[in-house]
Amino acid sequence: MKKTKKKSKPPSNGKAILLTAVAIVALILLFKFVILGGSKSVNLANQGIDLLEKNQFFESEKRFAKALGIDPVLNFIEKSKNPALANIGLGNWALEKRDFIRAGELYQEAYRLDSTLDFERYLRYARNDFNYPEALYIELGNFFWEKNNLRLARLAYQRPLASNPDMPTALTNLGNIERRLGNNEEAVNYYNLALTSDPSSFEARVNMVSMAFINEEYSVFDFHLKKLQEYHPEHHYTIYFTGQYEKRRKNYADAVNFFKEFIEKYPDDPDSKLALIDCYVEMEEFDKAQELVRQLALKYGPTRQLYERALSPAEGAFKKGEYAKAKSYYESLDAIWPDDPEFKFGAANCMIRLDELDEARSIMEDLLQDHPKAPSLLTNLGIVYAKMGKTEWAREQFETAIALDSPPVAFYNLGRIYEKEGDSITANSLFITAAIKDPKAFGLEDYMMELKMQKAERIARGDTAGMIFLDK
């Protein structure tokens, strides 16, 4: 016998009514909390904005607090009629709760949305009719300083001065803002006010020392450094600037000790190491200078300040006649600055002095392809050719260099070629030109003195035929 599937019974009228009622309630709640709730938070935010524009701060903040209770993820801000003012209104509420970090973030967002707003009108902390502890203003200002929002930072730092016009911290921080903006005179005024209020204020004093040092106002630097040593003798910046003071006075050994002490505390500070390089070069401790250059170049890359010093150890060794050492310096720097011709050129110059002529020629000729009108390069390549006995090639390089820039060394070396060829008249003319352009170079002082004596003797004899009076 075939079984039939038992059919389920439809729900009774009572159950159907109950299920329908539950569904209706769910829809009502969904509408209330999702649709009306979102709309209500936006309406409250718009009311808060209207009240804020009327300077009714307390009532405004109540509206934003209620909107936040309904919509804690802050969707109502974006949907409001003025998101920038909505952020300010909610920020004012956060500030009233002493949550200055959240207030700062909301104010910062308001500034991002509309930097043209009259913030002094709407920001609670900027208004004289609302007063908070001085430390809160400073912390809020520091928050904006770190965010590089100097406009809002200035408003925060100015507020404590309404009740305490001599507050050193606020004055110093306002000076820092002006300094960052490049308004050095205004910055100095603020620092001086801070120091008048508190002569021991470290930040104001060290800023005065720093600015005077950068601007090479050494009498001002010396005065404030003395005060820094008096009030903060152990501070690391006191040690650093004392090193700079001794370096300026050419007490390089003392300066080195101060910079080393500073570097022990702050081993990653580049400025102290740059100053240390300068001292080592002046003390002719080229190996130490070169090693510091190498370390900094590997860590920071080819910065402008480092490049200015990178050549110093090599040039110092070259001037002392330590050509092999200078060559190794140039070559190690060439590995760090492979695209800069100065280091290849310097190494090649050392090779000329070491009679490594083939290597020097190869480098010079390669460089000449990229810099065909460089007088110093042409002149030195001419010297290489002259040493290799390629006289005509050398002459061509010297004459081209003279046509471009008239360098004294080209005149002198061209004169040497004519001298070897027995053309003393042309040689003498070129030597005289070289000596006039650079009297202390090429060892021509004795030569010029001899010519002057010969000239004087001829004048005394009345024999002035064909004489050229170069020094009338």
One Martini backbone bead per residue (centre of mass of N, CA, C, O) as a GRO file, in nm:
protein
  472
    1MET     BB    1   0.096   0.036   0.024
    2LYS     BB    2   0.078   0.368  -0.030
    3LYS     BB    3   0.244   0.640   0.093
    4THR     BB    4   0.165   0.940   0.250
    5LYS     BB    5   0.246   1.263   0.291
    6LYS     BB    6   0.264   1.462   0.556
    7LYS     BB    7   0.102   1.743   0.624
    8SER     BB    8   0.142   2.055   0.724
    9LYS     BB    9   0.025   2.274   0.942
   10PRO     BB   10  -0.108   2.551   0.970
   11PRO     BB   11  -0.110   2.814   1.139
   12SER     BB   12  -0.246   2.963   1.364
   13ASN     BB   13  -0.387   3.260   1.419
   14GLY     BB   14  -0.214   3.333   1.669
   15LYS     BB   15   0.069   3.281   1.547
   16ALA     BB   16   0.049   3.469   1.304
   17ILE     BB   17   0.013   3.727   1.464
   18LEU     BB   18   0.281   3.709   1.620
   19LEU     BB   19   0.480   3.709   1.376
   20THR     BB   20   0.383   3.973   1.259
   21ALA     BB   21   0.450   4.150   1.503
   22VAL     BB   22   0.753   4.095   1.510
   23ALA     BB   23   0.816   4.206   1.228
   24ILE     BB   24   0.714   4.493   1.277
   25VAL     BB   25   0.901   4.563   1.511
   26ALA     BB   26   1.165   4.520   1.357
   27LEU     BB   27   1.110   4.738   1.143
   28ILE     BB   28   1.081   4.972   1.339
   29LEU     BB   29   1.363   4.949   1.466
   30LEU     BB   30   1.520   4.974   1.205
   31PHE     BB   31   1.409   5.253   1.130
   32LYS     BB   32   1.485   5.400   1.390
   33PHE     BB   33   1.807   5.326   1.401
   34VAL     BB   34   1.887   5.366   1.096
   35ILE     BB   35   1.718   5.596   0.977
   36LEU     BB   36   1.641   5.791   1.210
   37GLY     BB   37   1.911   5.786   1.356
   38GLY     BB   38   2.086   5.910   1.132
   39SER     BB   39   1.910   6.160   1.098
   40LYS     BB   40   1.926   6.263   1.388
   41SER     BB   41   2.234   6.310   1.405
   42VAL     BB   42   2.237   6.520   1.179
   43ASN     BB   43   2.038   6.718   1.306
   44LEU     BB   44   2.208   6.768   1.560
   45ALA     BB   45   2.456   6.875   1.412
   46ASN     BB   46   2.313   7.115   1.275
   47GLN     BB   47   2.232   7.246   1.539
   48GLY     BB   48   2.521   7.276   1.646
   49ILE     BB   49   2.614   7.465   1.420
   50ASP     BB   50   2.414   7.694   1.467
   51LEU     BB   51   2.505   7.748   1.762
   52LEU     BB   52   2.802   7.805   1.699
   53GLU     BB   53   2.745   8.058   1.516
   54LYS     BB   54   2.602   8.192   1.791
   55ASN     BB   55   2.790   8.124   2.046
   56GLN     BB   56   2.648   7.845   2.166
   57PHE     BB   57   2.836   7.622   2.310
   58PHE     BB   58   2.683   7.441   2.510
   59GLU     BB   59   2.447   7.364   2.323
   60SER     BB   60   2.618   7.253   2.098
   61GLU     BB   61   2.755   7.020   2.260
   62LYS     BB   62   2.496   6.866   2.325
   63ARG     BB   63   2.429   6.786   2.037
   64PHE     BB   64   2.693   6.633   1.978
   65ALA     BB   65   2.665   6.427   2.207
   66LYS     BB   66   2.403   6.300   2.100
   67ALA     BB   67   2.509   6.221   1.823
   68LEU     BB   68   2.729   6.034   1.938
   69GLY     BB   69   2.532   5.835   2.083
   70ILE     BB   70   2.402   5.742   1.809
   71ASP     BB   71   2.698   5.800   1.639
   72PRO     BB   72   3.014   5.683   1.718
   73VAL     BB   73   3.141   5.687   1.405
   74LEU     BB   74   3.072   5.978   1.266
   75ASN     BB   75   2.874   6.005   1.013
   76PHE     BB   76   2.742   6.290   1.068
   77ILE     BB   77   2.968   6.477   0.972
   78GLU     BB   78   2.963   6.428   0.661
   79LYS     BB   79   2.633   6.487   0.650
   80SER     BB   80   2.661   6.757   0.715
   81LYS     BB   81   2.661   7.101   0.626
   82ASN     BB   82   2.950   7.127   0.811
   83PRO     BB   83   3.221   6.943   0.876
   84ALA     BB   84   3.414   7.145   1.005
   85LEU     BB   85   3.218   7.243   1.233
   86ALA     BB   86   3.161   6.965   1.346
   87ASN     BB   87   3.449   6.914   1.446
   88ILE     BB   88   3.462   7.156   1.633
   89GLY     BB   89   3.221   7.093   1.814
   90LEU     BB   90   3.335   6.816   1.909
   91GLY     BB   91   3.604   6.933   2.011
   92ASN     BB   92   3.482   7.108   2.234
   93TRP     BB   93   3.367   6.871   2.391
   94ALA     BB   94   3.641   6.727   2.442
   95LEU     BB   95   3.772   6.964   2.593
   96GLU     BB   96   3.563   6.971   2.828
   97LYS     BB   97   3.672   6.665   2.898
   98ARG     BB   98   3.999   6.680   2.869
   99ASP     BB   99   4.042   6.570   2.560
  100PHE     BB  100   4.293   6.697   2.383
  101ILE     BB  101   4.362   6.487   2.168
  102ARG     BB  102   4.083   6.467   2.038
  103ALA     BB  103   4.049   6.763   1.991
  104GLY     BB  104   4.294   6.798   1.808
  105GLU     BB  105   4.203   6.603   1.585
  106LEU     BB  106   3.941   6.758   1.514
  107TYR     BB  107   4.070   7.028   1.449
  108GLN     BB  108   4.258   6.921   1.230
  109GLU     BB  109   4.028   6.828   1.043
  110ALA     BB  110   3.900   7.103   1.007
  111TYR     BB  111   4.147   7.231   0.872
  112ARG     BB  112   4.159   7.039   0.633
  113LEU     BB  113   3.874   7.116   0.519
  114ASP     BB  114   3.907   7.441   0.640
  115SER     BB  115   4.152   7.691   0.652
  116THR     BB  116   3.952   7.962   0.637
  117LEU     BB  117   3.860   7.966   0.902
  118ASP     BB  118   3.747   8.119   1.205
  119PHE     BB  119   3.897   7.989   1.469
  120GLU     BB  120   3.870   8.206   1.695
  121ARG     BB  121   3.555   8.177   1.701
  122TYR     BB  122   3.521   7.842   1.741
  123LEU     BB  123   3.747   7.792   1.931
  124ARG     BB  124   3.755   7.748   2.259
  125TYR     BB  125   4.067   7.789   2.335
  126ALA     BB  126   4.075   8.088   2.181
  127ARG     BB  127   3.892   8.200   2.405
  128ASN     BB  128   3.859   8.425   2.675
  129ASP     BB  129   3.577   8.289   2.796
  130PHE     BB  130   3.779   8.038   2.814
  131ASN     BB  131   3.930   7.842   3.080
  132TYR     BB  132   4.241   7.678   3.119
  133PRO     BB  133   4.498   7.517   3.182
  134GLU     BB  134   4.813   7.586   3.083
  135ALA     BB  135   4.903   7.294   3.012
  136LEU     BB  136   4.686   7.243   2.796
  137TYR     BB  137   4.776   7.450   2.591
  138ILE     BB  138   5.059   7.335   2.551
  139GLU     BB  139   4.976   7.051   2.462
  140LEU     BB  140   4.809   7.142   2.223
  141GLY     BB  141   5.037   7.293   2.079
  142ASN     BB  142   5.224   7.045   2.052
  143PHE     BB  143   5.038   6.884   1.875
  144PHE     BB  144   5.040   7.089   1.636
  145TRP     BB  145   5.343   7.101   1.595
  146GLU     BB  146   5.374   6.797   1.516
  147LYS     BB  147   5.160   6.857   1.268
  148ASN     BB  148   5.240   7.141   1.140
  149ASN     BB  149   5.019   7.344   1.284
  150LEU     BB  150   5.084   7.670   1.338
  151ARG     BB  151   4.815   7.812   1.377
  152LEU     BB  152   4.704   7.638   1.615
  153ALA     BB  153   4.952   7.662   1.794
  154ARG     BB  154   4.943   7.966   1.838
  155LEU     BB  155   4.667   7.975   1.977
  156ALA     BB  156   4.756   7.801   2.217
  157TYR     BB  157   5.010   7.973   2.316
  158GLN     BB  158   4.851   8.249   2.361
  159ARG     BB  159   4.644   8.195   2.595
  160PRO     BB  160   4.820   8.213   2.861
  161LEU     BB  161   4.891   8.526   2.817
  162ALA     BB  162   4.622   8.646   2.922
  163SER     BB  163   4.712   8.562   3.236
  164ASN     BB  164   5.042   8.505   3.151
  165PRO     BB  165   5.267   8.712   2.992
  166ASP     BB  166   5.547   8.554   3.130
  167MET     BB  167   5.543   8.277   2.997
  168PRO     BB  168   5.808   8.102   2.886
  169THR     BB  169   5.695   7.866   2.720
  170ALA     BB  170   5.506   8.025   2.536
  171LEU     BB  171   5.719   8.222   2.424
  172THR     BB  172   5.911   8.012   2.308
  173ASN     BB  173   5.705   7.870   2.116
  174LEU     BB  174   5.652   8.122   1.949
  175GLY     BB  175   5.943   8.148   1.856
  176ASN     BB  176   5.951   7.876   1.705
  177ILE     BB  177   5.743   7.951   1.495
  178GLU     BB  178   5.892   8.196   1.374
  179ARG     BB  179   6.144   8.041   1.296
  180ARG     BB  180   6.010   7.838   1.102
  181LEU     BB  181   5.901   8.091   0.922
  182GLY     BB  182   6.158   8.307   0.922
  183ASN     BB  183   6.105   8.507   1.182
  184ASN     BB  184   6.368   8.608   1.353
  185GLU     BB  185   6.296   8.870   1.499
  186GLU     BB  186   6.044   8.760   1.645
  187ALA     BB  187   6.186   8.528   1.785
  188VAL     BB  188   6.383   8.697   1.955
  189ASN     BB  189   6.168   8.848   2.114
  190TYR     BB  190   6.052   8.602   2.257
  191TYR     BB  191   6.314   8.498   2.388
  192ASN     BB  192   6.370   8.755   2.553
  193LEU     BB  193   6.112   8.743   2.719
  194ALA     BB  194   6.169   8.468   2.845
  195LEU     BB  195   6.450   8.556   2.976
  196THR     BB  196   6.335   8.780   3.151
  197SER     BB  197   6.158   8.584   3.318
  198ASP     BB  198   6.385   8.332   3.253
  199PRO     BB  199   6.724   8.292   3.244
  200SER     BB  200   6.711   7.954   3.260
  201SER     BB  201   6.593   7.907   2.990
  202PHE     BB  202   6.685   7.675   2.774
  203GLU     BB  203   6.537   7.699   2.498
  204ALA     BB  204   6.578   8.000   2.456
  205ARG     BB  205   6.889   7.998   2.477
  206VAL     BB  206   6.960   7.783   2.255
  207ASN     BB  207   6.827   7.944   2.025
  208MET     BB  208   7.013   8.187   2.041
  209VAL     BB  209   7.271   8.034   1.987
  210SER     BB  210   7.192   7.907   1.717
  211MET     BB  211   7.125   8.166   1.557
  212ALA     BB  212   7.401   8.304   1.596
  213PHE     BB  213   7.566   8.082   1.459
  214ILE     BB  214   7.431   8.084   1.179
  215ASN     BB  215   7.471   8.418   1.155
  216GLU     BB  216   7.752   8.503   1.275
  217GLU     BB  217   7.691   8.620   1.582
  218TYR     BB  218   7.940   8.608   1.804
  219SER     BB  219   7.869   8.793   2.042
  220VAL     BB  220   7.596   8.662   2.096
  221PHE     BB  221   7.695   8.376   2.125
  222ASP     BB  222   7.887   8.418   2.367
  223PHE     BB  223   7.680   8.520   2.568
  224HIS     BB  224   7.478   8.273   2.565
  225LEU     BB  225   7.685   8.053   2.622
  226LYS     BB  226   7.764   8.150   2.903
  227LYS     BB  227   7.477   8.110   3.019
  228LEU     BB  228   7.456   7.810   2.951
  229GLN     BB  229   7.701   7.730   3.131
  230GLU     BB  230   7.574   7.837   3.395
  231TYR     BB  231   7.283   7.674   3.389
  232HIS     BB  232   7.387   7.423   3.165
  233PRO     BB  233   7.675   7.254   3.176
  234GLU     BB  234   7.569   6.936   3.102
  235HIS     BB  235   7.449   6.984   2.849
  236HIS     BB  236   7.474   6.876   2.528
  237TYR     BB  237   7.451   7.160   2.389
  238THR     BB  238   7.675   7.292   2.547
  239ILE     BB  239   7.895   7.108   2.441
  240TYR     BB  240   7.861   7.161   2.139
  241PHE     BB  241   7.897   7.480   2.142
  242THR     BB  242   8.174   7.473   2.272
  243GLY     BB  243   8.306   7.338   2.034
  244GLN     BB  244   8.244   7.567   1.832
  245TYR     BB  245   8.400   7.782   1.984
  246GLU     BB  246   8.682   7.643   1.969
  247LYS     BB  247   8.690   7.621   1.663
  248ARG     BB  248   8.682   7.927   1.604
  249ARG     BB  249   8.958   7.962   1.783
  250LYS     BB  250   9.148   7.711   1.692
  251ASN     BB  251   9.086   7.482   1.921
  252TYR     BB  252   9.086   7.176   1.807
  253ALA     BB  253   9.143   6.981   2.039
  254ASP     BB  254   8.915   7.080   2.224
  255ALA     BB  255   8.685   7.043   2.026
  256VAL     BB  256   8.710   6.738   1.993
  257ASN     BB  257   8.635   6.666   2.284
  258PHE     BB  258   8.348   6.782   2.277
  259PHE     BB  259   8.240   6.619   2.036
  260LYS     BB  260   8.292   6.340   2.156
  261GLU     BB  261   8.107   6.374   2.401
  262PHE     BB  262   7.851   6.417   2.235
  263ILE     BB  263   7.866   6.148   2.065
  264GLU     BB  264   7.833   5.953   2.304
  265LYS     BB  265   7.525   6.045   2.337
  266TYR     BB  266   7.508   6.117   2.001
  267PRO     BB  267   7.597   5.905   1.747
  268ASP     BB  268   7.380   6.029   1.509
  269ASP     BB  269   7.507   6.305   1.484
  270PRO     BB  270   7.609   6.497   1.208
  271ASP     BB  271   7.717   6.783   1.293
  272SER     BB  272   7.947   6.692   1.482
  273LYS     BB  273   8.098   6.533   1.257
  274LEU     BB  274   8.150   6.767   1.069
  275ALA     BB  275   8.317   6.929   1.274
  276LEU     BB  276   8.530   6.705   1.313
  277ILE     BB  277   8.638   6.710   1.030
  278ASP     BB  278   8.744   6.998   1.035
  279CYS     BB  279   8.948   6.950   1.261
  280TYR     BB  280   9.116   6.725   1.131
  281VAL     BB  281   9.208   6.889   0.889
  282GLU     BB  282   9.352   7.115   1.050
  283MET     BB  283   9.534   6.876   1.196
  284GLU     BB  284   9.612   6.664   0.967
  285GLU     BB  285   9.390   6.418   1.014
  286PHE     BB  286   9.293   6.256   0.744
  287ASP     BB  287   9.201   5.971   0.820
  288LYS     BB  288   8.976   6.056   1.017
  289ALA     BB  289   8.817   6.229   0.822
  290GLN     BB  290   8.768   6.014   0.603
  291GLU     BB  291   8.611   5.811   0.779
  292LEU     BB  292   8.374   6.000   0.843
  293VAL     BB  293   8.285   6.050   0.559
  294ARG     BB  294   8.222   5.758   0.490
  295GLN     BB  295   8.008   5.704   0.707
  296LEU     BB  296   7.810   5.931   0.626
  297ALA     BB  297   7.769   5.850   0.330
  298LEU     BB  298   7.650   5.564   0.389
  299LYS     BB  299   7.409   5.675   0.566
  300TYR     BB  300   7.309   5.968   0.403
  301GLY     BB  301   7.459   6.040   0.169
  302PRO     BB  302   7.480   6.315  -0.069
  303THR     BB  303   7.514   6.572   0.098
  304ARG     BB  304   7.595   6.896   0.104
  305GLN     BB  305   7.768   6.909   0.365
  306LEU     BB  306   7.942   6.663   0.291
  307TYR     BB  307   8.054   6.751   0.018
  308GLU     BB  308   8.212   7.000   0.125
  309ARG     BB  309   8.406   6.782   0.293
  310ALA     BB  310   8.504   6.543   0.111
  311LEU     BB  311   8.766   6.697  -0.016
  312SER     BB  312   8.949   6.786   0.220
  313PRO     BB  313   9.142   6.546   0.279
  314ALA     BB  314   9.253   6.522  -0.010
  315GLU     BB  315   9.355   6.814  -0.040
  316GLY     BB  316   9.541   6.811   0.205
  317ALA     BB  317   9.726   6.581   0.110
  318PHE     BB  318   9.808   6.712  -0.157
  319LYS     BB  319   9.945   6.970  -0.036
  320LYS     BB  320  10.157   6.776   0.125
  321GLY     BB  321  10.236   6.540  -0.094
  322GLU     BB  322  10.019   6.296  -0.040
  323TYR     BB  323   9.929   6.128  -0.310
  324ALA     BB  324   9.849   5.841  -0.232
  325LYS     BB  325   9.644   5.920  -0.019
  326ALA     BB  326   9.470   6.105  -0.191
  327LYS     BB  327   9.393   5.891  -0.398
  328SER     BB  328   9.240   5.701  -0.203
  329TYR     BB  329   9.026   5.909  -0.128
  330TYR     BB  330   8.909   5.965  -0.406
  331GLU     BB  331   8.831   5.668  -0.469
  332SER     BB  332   8.634   5.624  -0.230
  333LEU     BB  333   8.443   5.861  -0.315
  334ASP     BB  334   8.377   5.760  -0.600
  335ALA     BB  335   8.208   5.516  -0.491
  336ILE     BB  336   7.985   5.716  -0.370
  337TRP     BB  337   8.035   5.937  -0.624
  338PRO     BB  338   8.013   5.825  -0.941
  339ASP     BB  339   7.886   6.105  -1.087
  340ASP     BB  340   8.135   6.269  -0.987
  341PRO     BB  341   8.418   6.428  -1.124
  342GLU     BB  342   8.603   6.528  -0.888
  343PHE     BB  343   8.725   6.249  -0.795
  344LYS     BB  344   8.852   6.164  -1.060
  345PHE     BB  345   9.021   6.416  -1.099
  346GLY     BB  346   9.185   6.393  -0.837
  347ALA     BB  347   9.310   6.117  -0.894
  348ALA     BB  348   9.453   6.201  -1.157
  349ASN     BB  349   9.639   6.415  -1.030
  350CYS     BB  350   9.790   6.214  -0.856
  351MET     BB  351   9.896   6.040  -1.092
  352ILE     BB  352  10.078   6.253  -1.211
  353ARG     BB  353  10.267   6.271  -0.956
  354LEU     BB  354  10.311   5.938  -0.978
  355ASP     BB  355  10.344   5.857  -1.290
  356GLU     BB  356  10.038   5.760  -1.379
  357LEU     BB  357   9.967   5.826  -1.694
  358ASP     BB  358   9.770   5.624  -1.819
  359GLU     BB  359   9.548   5.653  -1.606
  360ALA     BB  360   9.514   5.958  -1.627
  361ARG     BB  361   9.442   5.972  -1.925
  362SER     BB  362   9.189   5.796  -1.922
  363ILE     BB  363   9.024   5.976  -1.730
  364MET     BB  364   9.044   6.248  -1.881
  365GLU     BB  365   8.920   6.154  -2.151
  366ASP     BB  366   8.649   6.069  -2.034
  367LEU     BB  367   8.573   6.345  -1.913
  368LEU     BB  368   8.591   6.514  -2.182
  369GLN     BB  369   8.331   6.403  -2.313
  370ASP     BB  370   8.142   6.555  -2.087
  371HIS     BB  371   8.381   6.808  -2.059
  372PRO     BB  372   8.499   6.997  -2.318
  373LYS     BB  373   8.498   7.300  -2.138
  374ALA     BB  374   8.724   7.230  -1.917
  375PRO     BB  375   9.006   7.387  -1.826
  376SER     BB  376   9.129   7.197  -1.607
  377LEU     BB  377   9.115   6.942  -1.780
  378LEU     BB  378   9.282   7.039  -2.020
  379THR     BB  379   9.538   7.109  -1.864
  380ASN     BB  380   9.595   6.825  -1.736
  381LEU     BB  381   9.606   6.676  -2.002
  382GLY     BB  382   9.843   6.837  -2.107
  383ILE     BB  383  10.044   6.738  -1.892
  384VAL     BB  384  10.033   6.444  -1.970
  385TYR     BB  385  10.131   6.478  -2.260
  386ALA     BB  386  10.398   6.615  -2.192
  387LYS     BB  387  10.512   6.372  -2.022
  388MET     BB  388  10.470   6.176  -2.286
  389GLY     BB  389  10.570   6.362  -2.546
  390LYS     BB  390  10.294   6.510  -2.652
  391THR     BB  391  10.318   6.817  -2.755
  392GLU     BB  392  10.084   6.888  -2.948
  393TRP     BB  393   9.859   6.794  -2.764
  394ALA     BB  394   9.928   6.982  -2.532
  395ARG     BB  395   9.902   7.251  -2.679
  396GLU     BB  396   9.602   7.223  -2.748
  397GLN     BB  397   9.496   7.220  -2.457
  398PHE     BB  398   9.610   7.495  -2.361
  399GLU     BB  399   9.482   7.676  -2.580
  400THR     BB  400   9.190   7.602  -2.515
  401ALA     BB  401   9.189   7.695  -2.220
  402ILE     BB  402   9.265   7.991  -2.279
  403ALA     BB  403   9.016   8.054  -2.460
  404LEU     BB  404   8.808   7.999  -2.225
  405ASP     BB  405   8.985   8.115  -1.927
  406SER     BB  406   9.286   8.183  -1.865
  407PRO     BB  407   9.475   7.995  -1.709
  408PRO     BB  408   9.779   8.012  -1.562
  409VAL     BB  409   9.875   7.712  -1.599
  410ALA     BB  410   9.858   7.719  -1.909
  411PHE     BB  411  10.067   7.934  -1.961
  412TYR     BB  412  10.302   7.795  -1.821
  413ASN     BB  413  10.301   7.519  -1.981
  414LEU     BB  414  10.331   7.651  -2.256
  415GLY     BB  415  10.602   7.783  -2.190
  416ARG     BB  416  10.760   7.516  -2.153
  417ILE     BB  417  10.743   7.427  -2.443
  418TYR     BB  418  10.891   7.675  -2.570
  419GLU     BB  419  11.149   7.642  -2.404
  420LYS     BB  420  11.228   7.358  -2.521
  421GLU     BB  421  11.222   7.485  -2.824
  422GLY     BB  422  11.380   7.785  -2.786
  423ASP     BB  423  11.134   7.999  -2.726
  424SER     BB  424  11.191   8.253  -2.515
  425ILE     BB  425  10.994   8.480  -2.582
  426THR     BB  426  10.728   8.324  -2.559
  427ALA     BB  427  10.784   8.205  -2.282
  428ASN     BB  428  10.811   8.471  -2.123
  429SER     BB  429  10.531   8.579  -2.186
  430LEU     BB  430  10.380   8.343  -2.047
  431PHE     BB  431  10.509   8.370  -1.766
  432ILE     BB  432  10.417   8.658  -1.711
  433THR     BB  433  10.115   8.605  -1.730
  434ALA     BB  434  10.105   8.395  -1.504
  435ALA     BB  435  10.220   8.584  -1.280
  436ILE     BB  436  10.003   8.803  -1.295
  437LYS     BB  437   9.763   8.608  -1.225
  438ASP     BB  438   9.982   8.429  -1.026
  439PRO     BB  439  10.244   8.521  -0.831
  440LYS     BB  440  10.265   8.244  -0.630
  441ALA     BB  441  10.303   8.066  -0.867
  442PHE     BB  442  10.545   7.837  -1.005
  443GLY     BB  443  10.807   7.985  -0.898
  444LEU     BB  444  10.819   8.308  -1.023
  445GLU     BB  445  10.948   8.517  -0.837
  446ASP     BB  446  11.245   8.507  -0.923
  447TYR     BB  447  11.195   8.556  -1.219
  448MET     BB  448  11.062   8.838  -1.188
  449MET     BB  449  11.297   8.971  -1.039
  450GLU     BB  450  11.501   8.936  -1.268
  451LEU     BB  451  11.347   9.101  -1.481
  452LYS     BB  452  11.342   9.367  -1.320
  453MET     BB  453  11.647   9.401  -1.307
  454GLN     BB  454  11.697   9.406  -1.609
  455LYS     BB  455  11.513   9.647  -1.661
  456ALA     BB  456  11.658   9.851  -1.482
  457GLU     BB  457  11.928   9.838  -1.632
  458ARG     BB  458  11.822   9.934  -1.909
  459ILE     BB  459  11.711  10.204  -1.814
  460ALA     BB  460  11.983  10.308  -1.709
  461ARG     BB  461  12.106  10.282  -2.013
  462GLY     BB  462  11.857  10.352  -2.223
  463ASP     BB  463  11.744  10.052  -2.298
  464THR     BB  464  11.400  10.046  -2.444
  465ALA     BB  465  11.388   9.864  -2.676
  466GLY     BB  466  11.097   9.670  -2.689
  467MET     BB  467  10.967   9.744  -2.428
  468ILE     BB  468  10.743   9.619  -2.172
  469PHE     BB  469  10.510   9.794  -1.966
  470LEU     BB  470  10.338   9.616  -1.712
  471ASP     BB  471  10.416   9.812  -1.438
  472LYS     BB  472  10.302  10.128  -1.419
   0.00000   0.00000   0.00000
